[in-house]
Amino acid sequence: MDVGKSFPGEVHPTAGGGILVTKLDEVINWARSNSLWPLVFGTSCCAIEMMSTAGAKYDWSRFGFEVARATPRQADVIIIAGTIVNKMAPVLKRLYDQMADPKYVIAMGACATSGGPFFYNTYSVVKGADHVIPVDVYVAGCPPRPEALLHALITLQEKIKRGGS
Amino acid sequence: MNKEELKLRLGEMVPSAAFEEGGEWTTVVIDPVAWGGLARELRSDEGLDFDYLFCVTAVDWKTHFMMVYHLTSTVHRHMLVVKAKLDHSSPVIRTVADIWRTAEFHEREAYDLMGVEFTDHPDLRRLFMTDEWVGWPLRKDYDDPVNMIKL
């Protein structure tokens, strides 16, 4: 019997109950992907869209992201919501280093992806947060709509379920 | 005071002042040397009572710098814009941090990004840029070959 697409494994019905056949790695990844705690981190207007995604209308807790943490030590995913300037880069690096493994990174919006509108003729902006920390999922937009961020979060969940890190 | 009254009053205070027309607020252009005395008078005069400096701006016109001070009075509800033209090679003007405390940070910002020197400022150092930064990033002739990709 198939227990649904989301759970990795199958149940074999037997007398007096059933036997679940699965792989431990896959169960761990399944559990991880459905309980990703984001770090409270926003450096510009993308953060407003991120807050909107967390709010009642888009409500990312439907997918397991509800517990936004104010400390990197308790967070699983950092959403880089905004421009990273040269002065902020070491802070971002430190926050990432303080997060416990396994940890994931979403680069939200044009600034975090490539520097975006600040790519040319700027003295202070990092041209892509991936110069500082490794990024799992990139989101296009300036700023991206909440739907786009939700899509990125679900893409990250799928990546984790596939065993990616 | 309305715009015309302010204009008359300022004409008495600084005879050399020039007025700019067409703006929303009374705009006076003064010699930077006169700024310290005028600022103190604007703040302390009972009829003027400009107790709130809400904006300090430095503009790079390539040939010169223009300092722009936006003042208002929370008592009389009138506005005044004071401009002072500074030399491009060595922009120096007296600080007003002792008259309006808010100017301390505003002037640090103008110093940090435009390189305007404020004499007698209590704490004139970098605000946004790192302490070891060289150059004035918001100047028109600023160039940074290391960090900047030119378009």
Interface residues (C-beta under 8 A of the other chain):
Chain A: N86 K87 F119 Y120 N121 T122 Y123 S124 K127
Chain B: F128 M129 T130 P137 Y142 D144 N147 M148 I149 K150 L151
